[in-house]
Amino acid sequence: MQFSDQSSEESRPILTWKTIMDWAQTHYRDRIFRKDDQIPVRPELIYLVNQGAVRLVSEAQNQTKDHSLVESTELDDLESVEDIERAFLGFISAQKPFEVLSHSVFTIQAYAHVDYTQVAWLYWQDLEQWPDFRQEIYHAFRHQHQRKLLWLSALGQRRTIDRLTSFLTLLVEEYGEESDLEYCLPYTLTHAQIGSAIGSTRVTVTRLMGKLRRQGIISIKDDNSICVNSLKEIKNSRRT
């Protein structure tokens, strides 16, 4: 169990996750997906990512092609607008749960972000046989809700570069891994996916990513994963 960083190892039901995954396999409730495969999801089910990573995306019918709300500095960067508008919503990493909600305006889709992503699914009533695990699920969803509030706060900033910096920082804080005192995303993201998340375009994100690299705020590893250099100082200060 790795739902909460605040839970002590002693308090976590270490064997429960394996027990549930074994149960899911026995009941044909799990599946392994390849990179970018769409994962069938629907409301009222709980999904457990056993390995790999899931990418959540909202999809909505594009009602207008009016670009009046786009910042004037980005008008030259506008790309063709598809009938379906997609926005990257975040990752669900291994040993984390997620659920999707029903909405009349948009739908939420899930995709395997890396090869060999394994996902299991359960009904809420299935959790009655594992009450401690059910409480961990509740705790994990509360944590995800708190992160969404931070995400919304970051995306509410007026300047695109501020939204981009905050977005990358939140991602690396949530999912980043330490390597040689660097804190980097373990998964790659395209500039188009980043643009969809912060309400900008691929061309603008590419330009601003270059600016952040020149300023030393971020760095890009050989595998194209993103590192936020300011997190080094933040993490180091917490250790002292």
C-alpha angles and dihedrals in degrees: 000000000000103000099120130032088202095061116093118237089242093057096049119095091237096185097043096081092053091045091054094045089051089050091049092051091048090052094043091247099134137070138180118228133196124230113297094005111144113244114218107238136170137173123274093040130101117222124204121200105213097176138356121020137284124219116211119210132180117219124197135169108257105241099183142018093206107135096187092114094057115103113262091237089062101047093100090053098057114132129200112290117230124219088244115055114208128194127188110235103182145271135292107208131203118300093017129115129225140177135195127227129218117241133170095219102047142007130222118228129190126213133184104250095194135025119276095023107169120204130180127191135208140178117242090245089058088068092065088087091056107042094167091053090049089057089051089053091053090049092049092051091049089053091049090051091053090050090051090056090054089047092053090048091052093048091050092072115112101223117072093219090055091050090049094049093047092046094052092045093052091048094050092044090053102039106011125126127210118242121166090340090308122121110212140165111259089214131058123237127197120232088242091057091049090048092052090053097051099036098253139105133267092245093052093047091051091052094047094045087057090051092050090049092052089050091052093240094120137015132198122224125218091264089054094251115147124240124193105212095195089067090068090069092042094051094043092051090053091055094054 
